Amino acid sequence: MATDTEKNEKAMTMQLINKYIPDNPLPEGFRLPLSNDSEAEEFFINIGPQHPSTHGVLRVVVRLDGETVVEVVPHLGYIHRGIEKMAENQTYIQNLHLSDRLDYLSAFFNNLCLCMTVEQALEIGIPERGEYIRIMISELQRLQSHLLWWGVLGMDMGGFTTFFYAFRERELINDIFEELCGARLTVNYFRPGGSSADVPDTFIPRVKNLISALRKVLDEYQTLLNRNIIFLERTKGIGILPPETALSYGCTGAVLRGSGVNYDVRRHDPYSIYEQFDFDIPLGKTGDCYDRCQVRMEEMEQSLRILEQAVTRFPSGPYRSQPKPTYKLPKGSYYSQVETPRGLLGVYIVSEGETKPYRLKYRSPNFSNLSVLNEMVVGHKLADLITILSTLDLVIPDIDR
Amino acid sequence: MGVNNGASPLVRQAGELIEQIPGGIKLVDAVELLVAWGRANSVWPLVYATSCCAIEMMSTIAARHDLARFGYEVMRASVRQADMIILAGTISEKMAKNLVTLYEQMPAPKYIIAMGSCAISGGPFYYDSYSVIKGGDRLVPVDVYIPGCPPRPEALLQGVMQLQEKIKKEGRRNPWRVGSTLQVPFENLFAKAQEEWAAQEKQRDEELREAREQFQRENPKSTASKPTRQKKETFPTPTRKKQIAKGISNWTLLQTIQEKFPSVEVYGHPSISPKAAAELGSEYILDLVVPPEQYRAFAEYVKNEASLGLDLLLQLTCVDWQEYFDVVVQLLSSRDGHKLFFRSRVAKNAENGDGEIETISDLYRGAEWHEREVYDLFGVQFRNHPDLRRIFLENDFPGYPLRKDYDDPTRVVKRPY
């Protein structure tokens, strides 16, 4: 309890503040007015850009009342590299390598989406084997990304073990990528009309190995973290996102599906040959952190299902269609979208009939997913903010571009 | 710099006294060797990760590669407890201040490893980028450079070992002991290394020449085989399988909208009928031109009209057409899967080229950040926006970089090809 003198002192300080700083005395971006309640103990803390739990260089300024979050303002741009400006001076093939560096955990998807836009504009077809390669690689990448997310999720909640477990399996997938195109992360693999190289002979056996290995460990993961009582306490009922809010902010991916909205590009706007595969879209019920986690865990199972079907049906034949030296898009604008591990990635190209785009815009899933943060954390404790950020599964360079 | 290796003046004086005793210098050397050995094998890195290289750094820490073998596993979240920063990723202008602060906060002796092309020179973002610092060494002194984009974990391990070598060799010429460094004659290590490399190259050439001559002596009749040219592969050109249109057809969409807004037209196809719009193909996304004065009313209509079902804002973006801007809004129906794009022309202000249009951020909440992005990069103002600030760049950044006439020679290195 604050004594009378303390209350008086506080009131006098407020008077002074109001006298000398007549405008909004709050830090940039805050909107709620200063509290009139003399009992309130409001203060601001800064998290980031150099902070291990912000997954990169995100900066978040939090307004706290005691330990409870009142308002939160994310600050972006600490890794803004101007990729969209650079894109205007490079050909479409040159742009592929820049798209890798947007969301480096789903580099294949970025490549794929850009290639799909070019294919759409120039009516380039893909042989069946090429389509299978695309789908299998995409699902491998989804597994790889979700594994990393799971490892880091545990780390954000204070357990380091999950990190080592997840990276153990992730390296198996990285081995496949390495054999495929020589790179582990920034792959630059897909091209308009297929991919830059055929898969090696060892590809199918390796994927088979991986499927059996992952089937075993996914169960283990559930026991290790997702059925752990501390994990349940820290995620159930935390960061509830109602479906209307999620839609209004343009959230996609597991964040949207965790809130119970059934939208997955692979199913509802199928690209490549996803309509030939049998898989489920996992949905959450309440839209809390736990639901988002379970949706991602379930998505890994579904990715394995797709991979199993693809492995048995993997066709032989040409892996790509005839490449061209330059791709000149006819005048107009083109848009295509894919479902990345983080949500809906769109590529919007405005072409003036040149070999280089007039304007290239990436619709980043993380950008929209992060914008909803304030709605989710208000009323929770500061420690829950980290959990919520972690279940959003952000990649900051994709937000800043 | 004023860094004195952490030793108190008394210890340093004692060290200097011992040095003068015959043979004493060896004792000092031995102690310094021991200190350097210990230092090299227990460097604590800071968790400093900006982009792609961070993931490879994490891989290096994880089980397969295991950075702990080198005594580097104690990743510190606070720079005040760390000895080394691995610059893992691009350093942007906004981050530069923070990096310098971090470096200054770190207790000496301190080391920096530049991991990957971006930290070395800006890498893929060297040309045309207006916000990337072209190399970490423009801000802080770098000890080891690891090329790669991103470098493999093995390369990072190699870099770590190089740093260990460097620390171990520091010994008496420890750069952190500024006083003594100033006394020794300046040594141009790079020139020395270059000389060594040149000598090695020369030796190798010599050996190769001898081997070649020996081979020719032994096999006088042999001729070099001609290099075979790789066979040019031919690929098929299959027809493209078109995506099936989902949800409400373009025909119905355009018909419904034109009943309400007769002045709305299809972009690129003026005065087209709804029937003709439906024949533009299953992949064609309806792209409408809305007069700027109706922009807000149109957005309100498509948001509130439940039969259209356009509930998800994909993005709001802008295209700079030199004379005017086009603000493009892209909507999606999460229920049915159809999409609708619409655009409004924003006239450019004659003096500074800014434009102005109503906000739609109260209708689609997600538009708030998209509008801030458009404001930041194009300078289009949004009336009644609740919080119109720059989102990516610093508040005092000159100009709007995504405009076609943006030119800032102090920041941008133009691509020469």
HADDOCK unambig.tbl for C-alpha pairs under 7 A between the chains (distance, minus, plus):
assign (segid A and resid 29 and name CA) (segid B and resid 387 and name CA) 6.77 0.50 0.50
assign (segid A and resid 50 and name CA) (segid B and resid 48 and name CA) 6.74 0.50 0.50
assign (segid A and resid 51 and name CA) (segid B and resid 77 and name CA) 6.70 0.50 0.50
assign (segid A and resid 52 and name CA) (segid B and resid 47 and name CA) 6.32 0.50 0.50
assign (segid A and resid 52 and name CA) (segid B and resid 77 and name CA) 6.15 0.50 0.50
assign (segid A and resid 56 and name CA) (segid B and resid 49 and name CA) 5.71 0.50 0.50
assign (segid A and resid 56 and name CA) (segid B and resid 50 and name CA) 5.09 0.50 0.50
assign (segid A and resid 56 and name CA) (segid B and resid 51 and name CA) 6.65 0.50 0.50
assign (segid A and resid 57 and name CA) (segid B and resid 50 and name CA) 5.70 0.50 0.50
assign (segid A and resid 76 and name CA) (segid B and resid 391 and name CA) 6.09 0.50 0.50
assign (segid A and resid 76 and name CA) (segid B and resid 392 and name CA) 5.48 0.50 0.50
assign (segid A and resid 77 and name CA) (segid B and resid 391 and name CA) 6.62 0.50 0.50
assign (segid A and resid 77 and name CA) (segid B and resid 392 and name CA) 3.75 0.50 0.50
assign (segid A and resid 77 and name CA) (segid B and resid 393 and name CA) 6.01 0.50 0.50
assign (segid A and resid 78 and name CA) (segid B and resid 92 and name CA) 6.29 0.50 0.50
assign (segid A and resid 78 and name CA) (segid B and resid 94 and name CA) 5.38 0.50 0.50
assign (segid A and resid 78 and name CA) (segid B and resid 95 and name CA) 5.21 0.50 0.50
assign (segid A and resid 79 and name CA) (segid B and resid 50 and name CA) 6.83 0.50 0.50
assign (segid A and resid 79 and name CA) (segid B and resid 91 and name CA) 6.82 0.50 0.50
assign (segid A and resid 79 and name CA) (segid B and resid 92 and name CA) 5.49 0.50 0.50
assign (segid A and resid 80 and name CA) (segid B and resid 92 and name CA) 6.49 0.50 0.50
assign (segid A and resid 80 and name CA) (segid B and resid 131 and name CA) 6.78 0.50 0.50
assign (segid A and resid 80 and name CA) (segid B and resid 392 and name CA) 6.28 0.50 0.50
assign (segid A and resid 81 and name CA) (segid B and resid 92 and name CA) 6.65 0.50 0.50
assign (segid A and resid 81 and name CA) (segid B and resid 129 and name CA) 6.38 0.50 0.50
assign (segid A and resid 81 and name CA) (segid B and resid 131 and name CA) 5.65 0.50 0.50
assign (segid A and resid 81 and name CA) (segid B and resid 132 and name CA) 5.79 0.50 0.50
assign (segid A and resid 82 and name CA) (segid B and resid 129 and name CA) 5.58 0.50 0.50
assign (segid A and resid 82 and name CA) (segid B and resid 130 and name CA) 6.54 0.50 0.50
assign (segid A and resid 82 and name CA) (segid B and resid 131 and name CA) 6.68 0.50 0.50
assign (segid A and resid 85 and name CA) (segid B and resid 402 and name CA) 5.92 0.50 0.50
assign (segid A and resid 86 and name CA) (segid B and resid 128 and name CA) 5.42 0.50 0.50
assign (segid A and resid 86 and name CA) (segid B and resid 129 and name CA) 6.13 0.50 0.50
assign (segid A and resid 101 and name CA) (segid B and resid 52 and name CA) 6.81 0.50 0.50
assign (segid A and resid 104 and name CA) (segid B and resid 52 and name CA) 5.89 0.50 0.50
assign (segid A and resid 123 and name CA) (segid B and resid 240 and name CA) 5.85 0.50 0.50
assign (segid A and resid 124 and name CA) (segid B and resid 239 and name CA) 6.92 0.50 0.50
assign (segid A and resid 124 and name CA) (segid B and resid 240 and name CA) 5.63 0.50 0.50
assign (segid A and resid 125 and name CA) (segid B and resid 237 and name CA) 6.60 0.50 0.50
assign (segid A and resid 125 and name CA) (segid B and resid 238 and name CA) 5.01 0.50 0.50
assign (segid A and resid 125 and name CA) (segid B and resid 239 and name CA) 4.85 0.50 0.50
assign (segid A and resid 125 and name CA) (segid B and resid 240 and name CA) 3.75 0.50 0.50
assign (segid A and resid 125 and name CA) (segid B and resid 241 and name CA) 6.65 0.50 0.50
assign (segid A and resid 126 and name CA) (segid B and resid 238 and name CA) 6.20 0.50 0.50
assign (segid A and resid 126 and name CA) (segid B and resid 240 and name CA) 6.78 0.50 0.50
assign (segid A and resid 127 and name CA) (segid B and resid 238 and name CA) 6.38 0.50 0.50
assign (segid A and resid 164 and name CA) (segid B and resid 62 and name CA) 5.56 0.50 0.50
assign (segid A and resid 164 and name CA) (segid B and resid 63 and name CA) 5.79 0.50 0.50
assign (segid A and resid 167 and name CA) (segid B and resid 59 and name CA) 6.90 0.50 0.50
assign (segid A and resid 167 and name CA) (segid B and resid 62 and name CA) 6.29 0.50 0.50
assign (segid A and resid 168 and name CA) (segid B and resid 63 and name CA) 6.41 0.50 0.50
assign (segid A and resid 168 and name CA) (segid B and resid 64 and name CA) 6.86 0.50 0.50
assign (segid A and resid 247 and name CA) (segid B and resid 311 and name CA) 6.36 0.50 0.50
assign (segid A and resid 247 and name CA) (segid B and resid 312 and name CA) 5.24 0.50 0.50
assign (segid A and resid 248 and name CA) (segid B and resid 311 and name CA) 6.87 0.50 0.50
assign (segid A and resid 248 and name CA) (segid B and resid 312 and name CA) 6.18 0.50 0.50
assign (segid A and resid 248 and name CA) (segid B and resid 364 and name CA) 5.27 0.50 0.50
assign (segid A and resid 248 and name CA) (segid B and resid 365 and name CA) 5.39 0.50 0.50
assign (segid A and resid 248 and name CA) (segid B and resid 366 and name CA) 6.09 0.50 0.50
assign (segid A and resid 249 and name CA) (segid B and resid 364 and name CA) 6.58 0.50 0.50
assign (segid A and resid 249 and name CA) (segid B and resid 365 and name CA) 5.04 0.50 0.50
assign (segid A and resid 249 and name CA) (segid B and resid 366 and name CA) 3.69 0.50 0.50
assign (segid A and resid 250 and name CA) (segid B and resid 312 and name CA) 5.31 0.50 0.50
assign (segid A and resid 250 and name CA) (segid B and resid 313 and name CA) 5.19 0.50 0.50
assign (segid A and resid 250 and name CA) (segid B and resid 314 and name CA) 6.17 0.50 0.50
assign (segid A and resid 250 and name CA) (segid B and resid 366 and name CA) 5.61 0.50 0.50
assign (segid A and resid 263 and name CA) (segid B and resid 334 and name CA) 5.74 0.50 0.50
assign (segid A and resid 268 and name CA) (segid B and resid 337 and name CA) 6.02 0.50 0.50
assign (segid A and resid 269 and name CA) (segid B and resid 246 and name CA) 6.72 0.50 0.50
assign (segid A and resid 269 and name CA) (segid B and resid 337 and name CA) 6.23 0.50 0.50
assign (segid A and resid 271 and name CA) (segid B and resid 243 and name CA) 6.64 0.50 0.50
assign (segid A and resid 318 and name CA) (segid B and resid 235 and name CA) 6.82 0.50 0.50
assign (segid A and resid 320 and name CA) (segid B and resid 235 and name CA) 6.64 0.50 0.50
assign (segid A and resid 321 and name CA) (segid B and resid 235 and name CA) 5.14 0.50 0.50
assign (segid A and resid 321 and name CA) (segid B and resid 236 and name CA) 5.12 0.50 0.50
assign (segid A and resid 321 and name CA) (segid B and resid 237 and name CA) 5.12 0.50 0.50
assign (segid A and resid 321 and name CA) (segid B and resid 238 and name CA) 6.80 0.50 0.50
assign (segid A and resid 322 and name CA) (segid B and resid 234 and name CA) 6.72 0.50 0.50
assign (segid A and resid 322 and name CA) (segid B and resid 235 and name CA) 4.58 0.50 0.50
assign (segid A and resid 322 and name CA) (segid B and resid 236 and name CA) 5.79 0.50 0.50
assign (segid A and resid 322 and name CA) (segid B and resid 237 and name CA) 5.78 0.50 0.50
assign (segid A and resid 359 and name CA) (segid B and resid 319 and name CA) 6.76 0.50 0.50
assign (segid A and resid 363 and name CA) (segid B and resid 315 and name CA) 6.40 0.50 0.50
assign (segid A and resid 368 and name CA) (segid B and resid 366 and name CA) 6.43 0.50 0.50
assign (segid A and resid 371 and name CA) (segid B and resid 366 and name CA) 6.79 0.50 0.50
assign (segid A and resid 397 and name CA) (segid B and resid 51 and name CA) 6.22 0.50 0.50
assign (segid A and resid 400 and name CA) (segid B and resid 392 and name CA) 6.76 0.50 0.50
